Amino acid sequence: KNLAKKTLNKSFNPKLIKNMSDEEAIVYLSKLKQIGRWSAEMILLFTYNRSNIWPTQDIGLLRAISKNYKKKYLPPEKFVMLLKKKIFTLLFCSNMVFMEKY
């Protein structure tokens, strides 16, 4: 309801997101009611194909990292940030979530 209202009164325009940096887009999306950082990151990752989004608050991702890299849960932040530098994020997130299901 909030999204529709803001789109109609032109206070929210999803077309602007493509020209924003990741952080700008996260802040912009988070201004919508019931959209927090995690939701904004998921929207950017899967709707806008922003492959460099690293959702460090995603419980599924953190659980999968812990399991697949034999780290305690929650994995150390330093290790998570190291993975960010080394792995193509979109592919990694998709694979980790898929592997977590099986």
Backbone hydrogen bonds, N-H to C=O, Kabsch-Sander energy under -0.5 kcal/mol:
donor,donor_aa,acceptor,acceptor_aa,energy
5,K,1,K,-2.4
6,K,2,N,-2.5
7,T,3,L,-2.2
8,L,4,A,-2.6
9,N,5,K,-2.3
10,K,7,T,-0.9
11,S,6,K,-1.7
12,F,6,K,-1.8
16,L,13,N,-1.8
17,I,14,P,-0.9
19,N,16,L,-1.3
20,M,17,I,-1.9
25,A,21,S,-2.5
26,I,22,D,-2.3
27,V,23,E,-2.3
28,Y,24,E,-2.6
29,L,25,A,-2.8
30,S,26,I,-2.2
31,K,27,V,-0.7
31,K,28,Y,-0.9
32,L,29,L,-1.8
35,I,32,L,-1.8
36,G,34,Q,-0.6
40,A,36,G,-2.5
41,E,37,R,-2.7
42,M,38,W,-2.3
43,I,39,S,-2.4
44,L,40,A,-2.4
45,L,41,E,-2.7
46,F,42,M,-2.7
47,T,43,I,-2.3
48,Y,43,I,-1.4
50,R,44,L,-2.7
51,S,49,N,-1.4
53,I,50,R,-1.5
56,T,54,W,-1.9
58,D,55,P,-2.0
59,I,57,Q,-0.7
62,L,58,D,-2.5
63,R,59,I,-2.7
64,A,60,G,-2.3
65,I,61,L,-2.5
66,S,62,L,-2.2
67,K,63,R,-2.5
68,N,64,A,-2.9
69,Y,65,I,-2.2
70,K,67,K,-0.6
71,K,66,S,-2.2
74,L,72,K,-0.6
80,V,76,P,-2.2
81,M,77,E,-2.5
82,L,78,K,-1.7
83,L,79,F,-2.1
84,K,80,V,-1.6
85,K,81,M,-1.3
86,K,82,L,-1.1
87,I,83,L,-2.0
89,T,87,I,-0.8
90,L,51,S,-0.8
92,F,88,F,-2.3
93,C,89,T,-3.1
94,S,90,L,-2.2
95,N,91,L,-2.4
96,M,92,F,-2.7
97,V,93,C,-2.5
98,F,94,S,-2.2
99,M,95,N,-2.8
100,E,96,M,-2.1
101,K,97,V,-1.1
101,K,98,F,-0.6
102,Y,98,F,-0.6
102,Y,99,M,-0.9
